[in-house]
Amino acid sequence: MARVIRVTGAWTGLLSDWLDQEGLDAGPLRMALARWASRDNVPVPVWRDLLSQGLALVPGRIAPELGVGACVLPGHVGVLGYLVLASDTLGEAMLAYQRYETLFYGASLAEIEVVGDQAEMRWPPSENELGQQADGAAIAALVTFMRRQIDQPPPPSTVSFLESVDGETARAYESFFDCPVTWNDSHVRVRFPLHYLSLPMPRRDPTLRELLDRQARALVRALPEDSGGSSSTDRQLQQVLLKLLSDGEPTLARAASAMHMAPRTLQRRLARHQLSWQQWLDRSREQLARQYLADPSLTLTDIALLLGFSEQSAFTRAYRRWTGNSPGKARPHQLSD
């Protein structure tokens, strides 16, 4: 994949969980993974070496990197797991991945294009490539993650990789992805029929469900009940806010438009709680920040973007204004930077 600068430390948990699944001791490797797990930046050569060490523990296994990718959980992708919660369709989820991929690889890599009746996500090559094992694990994780969100998930149309492999490995890849796999291609690619992009995301993954529930509870705390109790409008507003925050544009006008009402009408609804739009936005961000700070897979930059801030410094200033403390110091002791 092109211009990869690093992977996020949370990604090392993918290999740790695979070691657990395989019942492998791997003491020295586990120690190395633990050292890198809390880092924002794991250099590509380090990740390649860690993965190679792990896969070497199962000699004779065909394409074990696919099994590593199949262990993917939301915590392994950090902020991207949360952003799936703001996606109503597979297409929105793919765009969210593209928009925030730089948090994962340190650069924006993915290209999305409609080719005839197909939608393609692709990554061009460069001098700093991940290599076949790491590419295989990454694409296996991507496809597995999407499969877990959709009822009766359809297979990709095609998958492509930059390098070549032997026939037995090629067959293992085709079996895993349940589609043709192309080798020695100019890009790493995953292609789906275009209509797949409209498939709803029912959030079947129980871990994602729990993340969504925690977000909902945080937003309930931000909007006190009036005498009439929580209304369907309040719940709709909470859902709209998560999407606006992920887009980085949480304004009153955009919220009102998404709810198909005039801004003044939305202001009156908030006034029932003795809150202005800005007061509710600040309260909501503060409550969500407290939740996100407890998640070790999220860096402060991740949290800033999840809360709709353009940069970490803006989030830090706002958090100090809300609480009188810095977000770094507010993290549980074991998560301190």
JOQUI-V654233 format. One record per residue. RES is the residue in three letters. PHI is phi in whole degrees, 0 to 359 (NA if undefined). PSI is psi as a letter, one per 30 degrees, with the letter a starting at -180 (none if undefined). D_CENTER is the distance of its C-alpha to the mean C-alpha in Angstrom with 1 decimal. Layout:
RES&PHI&PSI&D_CENTER, RES&PHI&PSI&D_CENTER
//
This chain:
MET&NA&k&18.0, ALA&282&k&19.4, ARG&52&g&19.6, VAL&295&k&17.0, ILE&265&e&17.8, ARG&194&l&15.9, VAL&240&l&12.9, THR&285&k&11.3, GLY&301&e&13.3, ALA&300&f&10.8, TRP&295&f&10.9, THR&296&f&14.6, GLY&296&f&14.1, LEU&300&e&13.5, LEU&289&e&17.1, SER&300&e&18.4, ASP&292&e&17.5, TRP&294&e&19.1, LEU&301&e&22.1, ASP&297&e&22.4, GLN&300&e&22.3, GLU&277&f&25.0, GLY&68&h&27.0, LEU&264&k&27.3, ASP&291&d&28.7, ALA&49&h&27.8, GLY&309&e&28.8, PRO&299&e&28.6, LEU&294&e&25.3, ARG&298&e&23.8, MET&296&e&25.3, ALA&295&e&23.8, LEU&298&e&20.3, ALA&296&e&20.8, ARG&294&e&22.0, TRP&270&f&18.9, ALA&300&e&16.3, SER&267&g&16.5, ARG&278&k&16.7, ASP&287&f&14.6, ASN&230&j&16.2, VAL&249&j&17.1, PRO&303&k&19.4, VAL&305&e&19.1, PRO&300&e&22.5, VAL&294&e&21.7, TRP&296&e&18.7, ARG&301&e&20.9, ASP&292&e&23.7, LEU&299&e&21.8, LEU&295&e&20.6, SER&299&e&24.2, GLN&299&e&25.7, GLY&295&e&23.8, LEU&293&f&24.6, ALA&292&f&28.2, LEU&282&f&28.6, VAL&236&i&28.9, PRO&300&k&31.5, GLY&89&f&32.4, ARG&289&k&29.2, ILE&275&k&28.2, ALA&50&h&24.7, PRO&296&f&23.3, GLU&299&f&20.1, LEU&292&e&19.2, GLY&294&e&19.5, VAL&298&e&17.3, GLY&300&e&14.4, ALA&290&f&15.4, CYS&275&g&14.7, VAL&301&k&10.9, LEU&228&l&9.6, PRO&306&e&6.6, GLY&297&f&8.2, HIS&286&f&8.2, VAL&249&g&4.8, GLY&58&b&5.4, VAL&301&e&4.5, LEU&295&e&1.2, GLY&298&e&3.3, TYR&292&e&5.8, LEU&293&f&5.7, VAL&301&e&6.5, LEU&295&f&9.2, ALA&269&g&10.7, SER&258&k&11.1, ASP&272&f&14.5, THR&226&l&14.7, LEU&299&e&13.2, GLY&298&e&14.3, GLU&296&e&12.4, ALA&296&e&9.1, MET&296&e&10.2, LEU&292&e&11.3, ALA&296&e&8.2, TYR&301&e&6.7, GLN&298&e&10.2, ARG&293&e&10.6, TYR&246&g&8.1, GLU&299&f&8.3, THR&301&f&11.1, LEU&292&f&9.2, PHE&269&e&8.5, TYR&259&f&11.9, GLY&81&g&13.9, ALA&202&l&14.8, SER&270&j&14.0, LEU&246&e&14.8, ALA&291&k&14.0, GLU&245&k&16.8, ILE&242&k&16.9, GLU&214&k&20.4, VAL&268&k&22.5, VAL&240&j&25.2, GLY&64&b&27.9, ASP&262&g&26.5, GLN&240&k&23.4, ALA&252&k&20.0, GLU&237&k&18.9, MET&250&k&15.8, ARG&218&l&17.4, TRP&229&j&17.3, PRO&284&l&20.8, PRO&278&l&22.5, SER&199&a&23.7, GLU&288&f&25.7, ASN&248&h&22.7, GLU&283&l&21.3, LEU&287&e&19.3, GLY&96&l&21.9, GLN&297&e&22.2, GLN&298&e&21.1, ALA&290&e&17.8, ASP&298&e&17.3, GLY&299&e&18.2, ALA&295&e&15.8, ALA&294&e&12.8, ILE&288&e&13.9, ALA&298&e&14.9, ALA&293&e&11.4, LEU&300&e&10.1, VAL&292&e&13.1, THR&298&e&13.1, PHE&301&e&9.7, MET&292&e&11.2, ARG&301&e&14.5, ARG&286&f&13.6, GLN&263&f&12.8, ILE&238&k&16.0, ASP&293&k&19.6, GLN&47&i&21.6, PRO&297&k&19.0, PRO&281&l&20.9, PRO&283&l&20.7, PRO&297&l&19.8, SER&283&e&23.0, THR&208&l&22.9, VAL&228&k&20.9, SER&228&l&22.3, PHE&225&l&22.4, LEU&281&e&24.3, GLU&257&a&26.6, SER&245&l&29.0, VAL&223&l&29.4, ASP&285&l&32.3, GLY&299&e&33.0, GLU&293&e&32.0, THR&293&e&28.6, ALA&300&e&28.2, ARG&293&e&29.3, ALA&295&e&26.7, TYR&295&e&23.9, GLU&296&e&25.5, SER&293&e&25.8, PHE&293&e&22.1, PHE&277&f&20.8, ASP&59&h&23.8, CYS&198&l&24.6, PRO&297&k&26.5, VAL&238&k&25.1, THR&257&k&26.5, TRP&244&l&27.2, ASN&56&h&28.4, ASP&275&l&26.5, SER&281&f&26.0, HIS&219&l&22.2, VAL&278&k&19.5, ARG&223&l&18.9, VAL&227&k&17.5, ARG&237&k&19.6, PHE&232&l&19.8, PRO&304&k&22.6, LEU&303&e&22.0, HIS&292&f&22.5, TYR&298&f&19.5, LEU&294&f&17.4, SER&269&f&19.2, LEU&296&k&18.3, PRO&290&l&17.2, MET&259&j&14.1, PRO&281&f&16.0, ARG&58&h&13.2, ARG&284&f&15.3, ASP&299&k&13.1, PRO&297&e&15.0, THR&291&e&12.4, LEU&295&e&10.3, ARG&300&e&13.8, GLU&293&e&14.6, LEU&300&e&11.8, LEU&297&e&13.1, ASP&297&e&16.6, ARG&293&e&16.2, GLN&299&e&15.1, ALA&298&e&18.1, ARG&295&e&20.4, ALA&298&e&19.5, LEU&287&f&20.4, VAL&296&e&23.5, ARG&294&f&24.7, ALA&282&f&24.4, LEU&239&j&26.6, PRO&302&k&29.8, GLU&290&k&31.6, ASP&271&a&34.7, SER&296&f&37.9, GLY&268&g&36.7, GLY&82&l&33.5, SER&290&k&29.9, SER&251&l&30.1, SER&295&e&28.1, THR&296&e&27.8, ASP&300&e&26.3, ARG&294&e&23.6, GLN&296&e&23.0, LEU&297&e&22.8, GLN&298&e&20.1, GLN&294&e&17.9, VAL&296&e&18.8, LEU&299&e&18.0, LEU&301&e&14.3, LYS&290&e&14.1, LEU&296&e&16.4, LEU&295&e&14.6, SER&294&f&11.4, ASP&275&f&14.0, GLY&78&g&15.8, GLU&224&i&19.1, PRO&274&i&20.0, THR&255&l&23.7, LEU&300&e&26.3, ALA&298&e&27.3, ARG&292&e&23.9, ALA&296&e&23.4, ALA&297&e&27.0, SER&298&e&26.5, ALA&295&f&23.5, MET&263&g&25.7, HIS&59&h&28.7, MET&215&l&31.0, ALA&284&k&32.7, PRO&306&e&31.4, ARG&296&e&34.7, THR&296&e&34.0, LEU&296&e&30.6, GLN&301&e&32.3, ARG&295&e&35.0, ARG&297&e&32.5, LEU&290&e&31.0, ALA&298&f&34.5, ARG&299&f&35.2, HIS&261&g&33.0, GLN&57&h&34.9, LEU&229&k&31.8, SER&273&l&31.3, TRP&302&e&28.0, GLN&295&e&27.4, GLN&296&e&28.3, TRP&291&e&25.9, LEU&298&e&23.0, ASP&297&e&23.8, ARG&298&e&24.2, SER&295&e&20.9, ARG&298&e&19.0, GLU&297&e&21.0, GLN&295&e&20.3, LEU&295&e&16.5, ALA&301&e&16.8, ARG&301&e&18.8, GLN&293&e&16.2, TYR&294&e&13.4, LEU&295&f&16.0, ALA&276&f&16.6, ASP&263&j&13.1, PRO&292&f&13.7, SER&279&f&10.2, LEU&254&k&10.0, THR&278&l&12.5, LEU&296&e&14.8, THR&294&e&13.5, ASP&304&e&10.0, ILE&297&e&12.0, ALA&302&e&14.3, LEU&288&e&12.0, LEU&298&f&10.6, LEU&269&g&14.4, GLY&86&g&15.3, PHE&269&k&17.2, SER&284&f&17.7, GLU&204&l&18.0, GLN&297&e&18.0, SER&298&e&21.8, ALA&294&e&21.8, PHE&296&e&19.7, THR&299&e&22.0, ARG&297&e&25.0, ALA&295&e&23.9, TYR&295&e&23.1, ARG&297&e&26.6, ARG&293&e&28.1, TRP&288&e&26.7, THR&240&f&27.4, GLY&79&g&29.7, ASN&228&l&27.4, SER&273&l&24.8, PRO&297&e&21.2, GLY&298&e&21.5, LYS&287&f&24.6, ALA&280&f&23.2, ARG&292&k&20.7, PRO&307&k&22.2, HIS&307&e&24.6, GLN&290&f&22.9, LEU&256&g&19.8, SER&299&k&22.0, ASP&285&none&21.4
//
